[in-house]
Amino acid sequence: MRKFKVSIIGYGYWGPKLARNFQNSNFFNLTSIIDVSKKNLIKAKRDFPLANIGRDYKQSLNKLNVSLIVISTPTKTHFKIAKYALEKKINVLVEKPISLSIKEVKILESLAKKNKVLLFVDYPFLFSGSVKYIKKLIDNKKFGNLIEIESYREQAPIREDCNVVWDLTVHDVSILDFLLKKMPYKYESLKFKTVSKNQADTAYINLKYKNNINVFLKNTWISPIKVRLIKFKFKNAIVYCDENEPIYKIRIFKKKQPSSNEYNLEVPDLDLSEPLSVLVNYIYKSLSEARNIIFKNDLNLNITKILKKLS
């Protein structure tokens, strides 16, 4: 079985998680880890002693024949590194957000198409078993039409390279695109610097979609506890999706009567595979078949356009 060679560029907060999932895969060989930080490289060598380590990604990519590079560096560097790799006809996975610029996203998409390589972005919840389950509920209208969505994402590292919208709201926007397959027609966004001096660390967002679907999002880095909860209100049920739960991530509260406020609880079986592991498998399948189904139809561009309006 052919194994694809992969290089990780950036070994700070998210890089080790990506490296672990590629290393654990039967389909990839982690050949190199690149970072400008000596401290991060020492950790990388300790974690993956067989991988080459270095500080210059250009030198590494020119020397090693890799099939995929994984970019988990500060947001402002994403475009430069991804562009260099795509010009070298190397497949790319970029940590979200891909870029803060619509123009840059268009350039990267065009380069990938021109050079016949694949461009992926790490929107992890698109590969979550719980989100896929919600998708089925919406599509088959098991509990009637979807009326409203509320999402709460609280607590995350304070960043300097982008604000909370680009960091946390990107998850909600990618999930909404996956579930609804449409763009909102109304945007409202309130952002605050409650602690961070340089970037908005808290955002309250309202989106409106066709068919009278209302969406409310609260995203904040500042919280003593980690919250990752989405509520889906259907005509005949309210579904809680809590990614913090280790097993019972979905709870369905079915209305006893159409007009009542009394419910019966149902807890479905789910695929509990780690989303990053599912993403890695998806990338292998995409590289093997030379197609990228999830990321077609301007997914990256649509997500960036929405975030731009909200940020």
C-alpha positions, 0 to 999 in steps of 0.5 A: 500500500502506498503511503503519502509523505507529509510535512508539518509546518508549524508545531505550536498549539495545533501542529502536534494534534495534526502530526499525531493524527497523520503519524497514527494513520496507515496512509501517511508517513510523517517525514518532516516538521518545520518551525521557526521556534527552537523550543517547538523543534525540540518538542517535535524531535522528542515526539517524533524522533524519526522525522526530519526537523528544520526551520526553513520550509522552502529548503525542506520542501525542495529537498524532500519529495512530499505529497502533502504539506500541513500548515499550522502557522500564524494566520498571516503566514498561511497564504505565503506558505500555501502559495509556495507549495501549490506553485511546487504542485504539492497538495496542501492542508491549511489550519483554519482560517485559510486567510483573512483575504477573499482575494488570497483565497481566490488565488490559492483556489486558482493555483490548486486548480491550475496545477491539478493539486488539492487544497484542504482546510482544517474545518474539523467539525465537518468530519464530526459524527455528531454534525453528520447526524444533525445533517441527516435530521435536517435533510430528512425532516425527521422532526419537521422543518428547522426553525432556529440554531443557537451556538455557544463557543466559549474559552480558547487561547487568546490570539494575536494573529486574528480576532475571535470571529476568524478563530471560533466563528469559523467553526460555526460558519463551516458547520452552517455551510455544510448543513444548510448549503446556502448563504445567509441574507442578513448579517449582524455582528457585535464584537468586544475587546473585553480583555484582549487589547489588540483583537476582539475576544467576544462576538455576538452574531445573528444570521438569517437564512431563507425559509425563516431560519434564524441563527444566533452565535456567541463566541468568546475566548474569555471563559472559565469553562470550555463550552461547545454547544449548539442547539437546533430547534425543529418544529417537533424537537430540540436537539442539543449537540455538545462536542465536549461530551465524550459519549453522549454528544447528541440529546434529542428532546422530542415534544410530547405534543406539537404545541406543548413544552413537555419533552421525551429524551432520546440519545442516539448512537453516534460515530465517535471517531476523532474528527481529525482522524476522519479528516486524515482518512478523507484526505487520503481518499481524496489524494488517491482519487484525485478529487476533493468532494467536500471542498468543491463549490466554493466552500472556502470562498463562501466561508471567507466571505461570511467571516469577512462581513462579520469581522 
